[in-house]
Amino acid sequence: MAAEAEYFLEIEAHFAQRRNTPFILSAKDWVLMQKWKEEGIPLPIVIEAIDSVFEKNEASGRRKIINSLSYCRHAVKEMWNDRKELQVGSRAETPEEAPGEILTRLADALETWPSAADAVRALVSERSVPKIEERLMEIEHDLIDTILSAMPDPDAFRRDVLASLGDTSKLDEKTRLRTEEANLRRVVRAKFSVPRLTLF
């Protein structure tokens, strides 16, 4: 499923980017990502937790080498628990209680891309947060594909993004392609101000 692949791809690429070196996740790391996905932890929470681990490490001055996603598991768990507790006390903003309000705000932020905005608005009647999150990830994926295909020279844009990654020749082909794809999507989001499509 596209949404599931996107979830893993984004985490893997972001972790490699924060390490600032080409990196292949271990089988243990993949099991951990699968666990996060099954527990319904949204992608933005995982990304934010990874950032916090690297930022704390850099600020400590010790500069410990973080060579596994396992270093981030406690941060992910804590951040997810904290976020859920905050939502419980925040009026009708809790995704489980009122996804419609959040979806409407997301759709409004997509006014430049009417078909994506309509797809987000169509989710208002869905009550399952995991299903909404999965569909939002698919919508974001399709929107980025649409933006890329509408560029005057998408191949040149892709080459520039890939060049910015540096030497990825040490990665195996599958990992290299996943890393390149995730970074391409990250740059498109930043360049065109595409919001992260999530309830969280």
C-alpha positions, 0 to 999 in steps of 0.5 A: 500500500502506498501510504505504508511504503511512504511512512517507512520511506520518509522515516528512513530518509529523514534518519539518514539525513539527520545522520548526514551519511548514507545509511541502511536501516537494520532489520531491528529498525524495520521492526520498530517502524512497523510497530510505530505504524501498527500503533498508529503513531503519525509520521510527523510525530516520528520525524519530530522525535528523531529531530529532538534526539539528534538536537539533544545529542548535538547540544550535549557536546558529546556527539554520540554516534546515533546508528540505530532508530532504537535511539529514538524509540523512547522519544517517539513514545514520549512525544506520542503520549504527550501529544495524546494527553494534550489533545484530550484536554483541548476542546473539540480539537482532538482528532478522534472527536472532531476530525472534520475541523482539522480536515477543513483547515488542511483543505483550506491550506490546499486552495492552490490545488483544488482536487487535493483540497476536495479529496481532503474535504471528502474525508470529513465523514470518515470517523476512523483516525487511522484510515484518515491518516492513511488516506491523507498520506496517499493524497499528499503523495499524489499531490507531490506527483502532480506538482512534479509532473507539472514542472517545466523540467522535472528531470532537471529539478530531480537531478538538482535534488539528488546532487544535493544528497552527495555521494550515495554510491555506497548504498544498495540500489533499493535504499538509494532509491528510497532515500532519493525519493523521500528527499525529492518529496521533502524538497517539493513540500518545502519549495511549494509550501505543501503542508504535511497532511496529518491530523496531528 
